[in-house]
């Protein structure tokens, strides 16, 4: 059975009937279109097809293993002011597909934080922010070791990257006329676009 569900048995009109029912309270953490999911990975896995689908976070989540974006998936991850947090070796997100990370909320406080390893490992196409002519510190990707390791394509338009080693790889695209600057926060090096 799917997590959060149980079989409910009852007699209706003299017939034994089994139905699938919610078991306790299931907290939804992400939404794709009108469908809500109790896990971010399940929401990501539903993003099949030729066009990118948006996974919108509804709550902050703590994960214990990498979120995987397969090579055939096109995902827009909208943090929506919430965080994806973890404390394990490896990366919070392992992307081999097409992934864009944004924060559409007015607060712009969404974060991806791994206090035990990497923020993101990218072998596909990763875009942080939107190439819209405005540079905002909207998304923070933080790792205790590496913020972002990339051998794929990395487009950096908004946000902050933080770690002891911020980027292992190449930035392929920045906003026109901009440069990456650094500062130090709480013992971590932080990259931002100026």
N, C-alpha and C positions, 0 to 999 in steps of 0.2 A: 504494500500500500504506500501511496505517497505520504511523505511526512505531513503531519497535521490533520490526517483523516482517519476515520474508523468505519467499520461496517456496522450499520444500525439494522437490527433484525426486529421485525414486528409482524403481526398478523393483520391483514387487511382483507375484509370480505371473505374470511375463512381461508385465505391463502397466505402462506409464509412468504414474507418479502424482505429481501436484503437490499439496502441502499447505502450509498457512500455519503457520509456525513462528516462535517467538521468535528475535530476532536479538540476540545478546549479552544483557546484563543490563538489564532494564527496571526502573526504580525506581518503585514506586507511591507516590503522594503524597497521595491522598485516597480515601475510601471512601463509597459510598452504599449502604445496606443491606449486602448481602454482596458487592458488586461493587467491585473496586479499580481506580483509574484512574491513569495516568501523567501526567495534567495536571489541575489544579484546574478549568480551564475546561470540560474534557470532563465532569467530575463534576457541575458546575453545570448544564450543558446536559442532563444526564440527569434532572433534577428536574422532569419534566412531570407534570401531573395537577392535581386539585383540592385536594390536601392538601400541606402543606409536607413536604419531604424534607430529611434532615440530611446535609450534606457534612462528613465528619470528616477533618481533616488528619492524615496519618500521618507527615509530615516537614515541616521548614521548607522553603519554596520561594522562589526568586528569579524574578520575572517581568519581562518587558520591555515589556509592554503591558497595558492595563486588563483586568481580569476583568469581563465583562459579564453582568448579570442582566437578562434581557428582561422586559417587562411581564407576560408570561403565566406567569412562574416564581415559585414560593414556595419559598424556600431558608432553611434554618437552617444557618449556617456555624459549625461547632464547631472552633475553633482547636486545641483539645486540646493545649495548652502549646507549640504550634509557631507560627512566624511566616510571614507573607506579606510579602516584602520586594521593593522595587524602587527604581530610581534613574532616573526619567524624568519628563518634563513630562506633565501629565495626572494621572489618579487611579489608585490601585491597584484600586479597585472603582468601577464605574459601574453604579449600581442604578436600574432603572426598574420593578422588580417588587416583591415582598414579601421583604425580607431581614432575618433576625434573626442577630446575631453573639453567640456565647457562647464560654466556655472551660470545658468540663466536667471538666478535669483537676484533680487535687488541687493541682498547682503554681500554677495560675492565672496563667501567664506568657505567654500568647499575645499576639502583637502584629501589627498591620498597619502597616508603615512604608514611606513613600516619601521617600527622602532627596533627591529631585529635583523634587517637585511635591506634589499633594494626596494625602491619605489616601483619602477617599471622596467621590464625587459622587452625590447622591441626588435623584431626581425621583419616586420611588415611595414605598414605606413602609419605613423603616429603623428597626429596634429594636436597641439595644445593651444586652445584659444581659437579665435576667428580672425582671419585677415580682412578686417573691416575698416582699417585706417585709424583705429583707436587702440592704444596699448593699455591694458588694465592688469592689475595684479589679482586676477580672478580665481585662479586655480593654483593650489600649492601641492607639489609632488615632492615628498620627502622620504629619504631612506637614511638609515643609520650608517650604511656603508657607501652605497652608490644611489644617487637620485634616479638616474636614467642610464641604462646601458642600451645602446642601439647599434645594430649592424644593418638596419633597414633605413627607410626614409623618415626623417624627423623634421617636422615643420613647427616652429616655435613662434607664436603670435601674441600670446598673453600668458600671465601667470608667473609663478616663482618655482625654481628648482632648488632643493636644499639637500646637502649631505656632506660627508667628509670629502668624497669625490663626487662632484655634481653630475658631470656627464662623461661617460665612457663611450665615445663615438663622435659622430659629426652632426652638426645642425645643417640641414639642407636648405631651409628657407626661413627668413626673418621678415618682419614688416619693412617695407621700403625705407631706406635711410636710417635704420635703427642699428644699434649695437647691443651686445650682451655686456652687462656690468656686473660687478660682484660686491657683496657686503658680507659681514659676519653677523650671525645671530645665534646666540646660545651655543657657541662653539662649532657651528656648522657654517660652511660657505654657502651663500645664497646667490643664485644667478637671477637676474631680472633684465627686462628689455627696456632700453631707453632710446 
